[in-house]
Amino acid sequence: MTLNGEISLEEEENQVTVAPLSVEQPQKLVVVGYALTLKKKKSFLQPKLETLARNNGLLFVAIDRSRPLSDQGPFDIILHKLSGKDWCQLIEDYRQKHPEVVILDPPYAIQHLHNRQSMLQDVADLNLSDCHGKVCVPKQMVVDKDRLSIPFAKPLVVDGTAKSHELFLAYDYSSLSELEPPMVLQEFVNHGGILFKIYIVGEAIKVVRRFSLPDVNKCELEKVSGVFPFPRVSSAESLADDADLDPSIAELPPRPLLERLAKELRCRLGLQLFNIDMIREHGTKDAFYVIDINYFPVSPCSLKPESSQTSTK
């Protein structure tokens, strides 16, 4: 009840204060244009990953290769894993015209990892002293025509085909004639049958254990001859994180060593998205070898995370 335009005490007590209405602004999505092979799209861009990305503000959009790239987008990031001179030139031209777009990764930097002779040179040039371990590369050489006897053989060129992932152990000189050059012959280092896959995305690092080739002893070398092909080792199906392993073999490389190695290689290679295949020499605690580097490997997103080994930037 009011008297002379005034609000009575009873009405004042019953008044409800209404807060001003605020409209939450929608989150701006980061648009990631992707250009992948069908095989890579199937293994990487799974529905679970797309949902997780969308919930965190990332939207994946397929790049239409039949249309000019400049007519598509706008993109914040371009993620690609295609080969060929025309595609590489297209991406390089786009990078020059759109410096604000992040390219993962520059074609010229990726090309460095397509040759097994040159990919490990940046590791060999490193001096990682005082990093809780030593990182080396195996002795290796390229065979174009002449055959040389080194036990472990890989194709020289890495082009994403099944053939480029073929591996052989050659136990004698004459058996090398069965292999098709060009090949990289790499010293085989016994490592307890365990390989460490080190996934690097910017500053984030994730390490998983994979089963690898078994050790070779001297008695076996004296009794066995010929070339033995191996299926693709250390694939996602050979996950060893939950296996009952000797602790001296299963122990992961020291974190400070991995962080320093990843930082140095990001700088030297000019890449943000790659993985390192590393082994520990059997019978040692801190002698590690980098035996391969791969660009844009199969995503470990579906693997069981290890909180002490994973950064989620």
Buried (B, 14 or more C-beta within 10 A) or exposed (E): EEEEEEEEEEEEEEEEEEEEEEEEEEEEBBBBBBBBBEEBBEBBBBEEBEEEBEEEEBEBEEBEEEEEBEEBBEBBBBBBBBBEEEBBEBBEEBBEEBEEBBBBBBBEBBEBBBBBEEBBEBBEEBEBEEBBBBBBBBEBEBBEEEBEEBBBBBBBBBEBEEEBBBBBBBBEEEBBEEBEBBBBBBBBBBBBBBBBBBBBBEEEBBBBBBBBBEBBEEEEBEEEEEBBEBEEBBEBEBBBBEEEBEEEBBBBBBBEBBBBBBEBBBEBBEBBBBBBBBBBBBEEEBBBBBBBBBBBBBBBBEBEEEEEBBEEE
